[in-house]
Amino acid sequence: MRMDEASREHIAALRAQCLNKGCGGIKGLSLVFRHMDIDYSKKIVFEELRLGLQKYGLNISEQDLSGLFKVLDKDGSGEIDFCEFMLELRPDMCPTRITVVTEAFKKLDANKDGVLAMDDLKAVYTHNARKHPKYISGEWTEEEVLRSFLDSMDTPGCPDGKVTKEEFLNYYAGVSATVEEDSYFDLLMRACYDLPPKGSQYR
C-alpha cells in the first residue's frame, strides 16, 4: 500500500518518540513492540496499536489510525508482526551508510549464503572477538563473545541464532541514528570490521 502523508507523519512521530527514549536500535524498538502487544501474541492488532500510540502521546483520528495500520500491516493479515513493524519504524539510513553496512555484512558472510551464523564469524571475526573486554578478562570464551554478537542483532521475540542482511541493517539503522556525520559513521564501520578505505573495492 502506498503511504499517504498522514501515515508518514505518524510513523515519523512514533520513530521520534522512540529515539527520544533511546530506543533507536532493534532491541529498543522491540521493547516498543512488546509494550503494544498487550496479549503477548507477538502480533499487534488494531486496538493494540491505538492504545500503544496513546501511551506515546500520539492521539490520531480513526481515519488516520486505519490508514497507519494498513501501512504497517504489509501482508494484509489484520495483524502487525515484528518484522513489519521494524521495516517502517527503523531510522532511515542514507545510501552511503547502507553501502558500508552492506560491505561489512558481505565480509562477515564467509560462505556467501546471505546469512550470518557462528561458522561465518569463526572464519572472519575471531580476532575482533579476542579484543572484547569479557574475553580479555576470561569471563567469556571466544564462542560466547561471538554468540553475544549474533544475539544482539537477531530478531527479538523469535531469535534463530542467525542474522540476515535485513536484521543486520535493522541493527545498524539504530546505531546510525546516534551518529550525525556520514563520514564518521563510515569511519566507525570500517574500523570495526577492518574494511578497506572508502573508494576501495572489497573482495
C-alpha positions in Angstrom: 0.0 0.0 0.0 1.3 3.5 -0.9 1.9 5.5 2.3 -0.1 8.7 2.5 1.2 11.9 4.1 -0.7 11.4 7.3 0.7 7.9 7.8 4.2 9.1 7.0 3.9 11.9 9.6 2.5 9.5 12.3 5.3 7.0 11.7 7.9 9.8 11.9 6.4 11.0 15.2 6.4 7.5 16.7 10.0 7.0 15.5 11.0 10.3 17.1 9.4 9.2 20.4 11.4 6.0 20.3 14.6 7.8 19.5 14.0 10.4 22.3 13.7 7.5 24.7 16.9 5.9 23.4 15.1 3.2 21.5 16.7 3.6 18.1 18.1 0.1 17.8 16.4 -3.2 17.1 16.4 -4.1 20.8 14.8 -0.8 21.8 12.2 -1.0 19.1 11.4 -4.5 20.2 10.5 -3.0 23.7 8.1 -0.6 22.0 6.6 -3.5 20.1 6.2 -5.6 23.3 4.6 -2.7 25.1 2.0 -2.5 22.4 1.5 -6.3 22.2 -0.9 -6.4 25.2 -1.9 -10.1 24.8 1.7 -11.3 24.1 0.7 -12.9 20.8 3.8 -11.4 19.1 1.3 -9.6 16.8 -0.2 -6.1 17.1 -3.9 -5.8 16.3 -5.8 -2.6 15.5 -6.9 -1.8 19.1 -3.4 -2.6 20.5 -1.9 -0.1 18.0 -4.4 2.5 19.1 -3.6 2.0 22.8 0.1 1.8 22.1 0.1 5.1 20.3 -1.8 6.8 23.1 0.9 5.6 25.5 3.4 7.5 23.5 1.2 10.6 23.4 0.1 10.2 19.8 -3.7 10.6 19.6 -4.8 10.4 16.0 -8.1 10.2 14.2 -9.9 7.0 13.4 -9.3 7.5 9.7 -5.6 8.2 10.2 -5.2 5.2 12.5 -6.9 3.0 10.0 -4.5 4.2 7.3 -1.5 3.8 9.5 -2.5 0.2 10.4 -2.8 -0.7 6.8 0.6 0.7 6.0 2.2 -1.3 8.9 0.3 -4.5 8.1 2.2 -5.2 4.9 0.7 -8.6 4.2 -2.9 -7.5 5.0 -3.3 -10.3 7.6 -5.1 -8.0 10.1 -2.1 -8.1 12.4 1.3 -6.4 12.5 4.3 -8.7 13.2 7.7 -7.5 14.4 9.3 -7.6 11.0 6.5 -5.4 9.5 6.8 -3.1 12.5 10.6 -2.8 12.2 10.5 -2.2 8.5 8.7 1.1 8.9 10.0 2.2 12.3 13.7 1.7 12.0 15.5 5.0 11.4 16.3 5.9 7.8 19.9 5.5 6.5 21.3 7.3 3.5 22.6 5.3 0.6 26.3 5.8 1.6 25.6 4.4 5.1 23.7 1.4 3.6 26.6 0.8 1.3 29.2 0.5 4.1 26.8 -1.6 6.3 26.3 -3.9 3.3 30.0 -4.1 2.8 30.5 -5.2 6.4 27.8 -7.8 6.0 29.4 -9.3 2.9 32.8 -9.5 4.7 31.2 -11.4 7.6 29.2 -13.7 5.4 32.2 -16.1 4.8 30.2 -18.7 3.0 28.2 -16.2 0.9 24.8 -17.7 1.7 23.2 -14.4 2.8 23.0 -15.3 6.5 25.5 -14.7 9.3 26.0 -17.8 11.5 28.6 -18.9 14.1 30.7 -20.6 11.4 30.9 -17.3 9.4 32.1 -15.4 12.5 34.6 -18.1 13.4 36.1 -17.7 9.9 36.4 -14.0 9.7 35.7 -12.3 13.1 37.7 -14.2 15.8 40.4 -11.5 16.0 37.7 -9.0 16.9 36.2 -11.3 19.5 39.6 -11.6 21.2 39.5 -7.8 21.8 36.3 -8.0 23.8 36.7 -7.0 27.4 34.9 -10.1 28.7 37.2 -12.3 26.6 40.3 -10.5 27.8 39.1 -10.8 31.5 38.4 -14.5 31.0 34.7 -14.2 31.8 33.6 -15.3 28.3 35.0 -17.7 25.8 35.6 -16.7 22.2 32.4 -18.6 21.2 30.4 -16.7 23.9 31.6 -13.4 22.5 30.6 -14.4 19.0 27.2 -15.7 20.2 26.6 -12.4 22.0 27.4 -10.6 18.8 24.8 -12.6 16.8 22.2 -12.4 19.6 22.5 -8.5 19.6 21.3 -8.4 16.0 18.9 -11.3 15.9 15.2 -10.5 15.8 13.9 -10.1 19.3 11.0 -12.4 20.2 11.9 -15.0 17.6 15.6 -15.5 17.6 17.0 -18.3 15.4 20.7 -17.9 16.1 21.4 -16.4 12.6 21.4 -12.9 11.3 20.0 -12.0 7.9 21.1 -8.9 5.9 17.8 -7.3 6.9 18.4 -7.9 10.6 22.0 -6.5 10.2 20.6 -3.4 8.5 18.0 -3.0 11.3 20.7 -3.1 13.9 22.9 -0.6 12.2 19.9 1.7 11.4 19.7 2.2 15.2 23.4 2.8 15.5 23.3 5.2 12.6 20.7 7.3 14.3 23.2 8.1 17.0 25.9 9.3 14.6 25.4 12.6 13.0 28.1 12.7 10.3 28.1 10.3 7.4 31.9 10.4 7.2 32.2 9.5 10.9 29.7 6.6 10.6 31.7 5.3 7.6 34.9 5.5 9.5 33.5 3.7 12.5 32.2 0.8 10.4 35.5 0.5 8.5 37.5 0.5 11.7 35.1 -2.0 13.4 35.2 -4.5 10.6 38.6 -3.8 9.1 37.1 -2.7 5.8 39.4 -1.1 3.2 39.3 2.7 2.9 36.3 4.3 1.2 36.7 4.1 -2.5 38.5 0.8 -2.5 36.6 -2.3 -3.7 36.1 -5.0 -1.1 36.7 -8.5 -2.4 
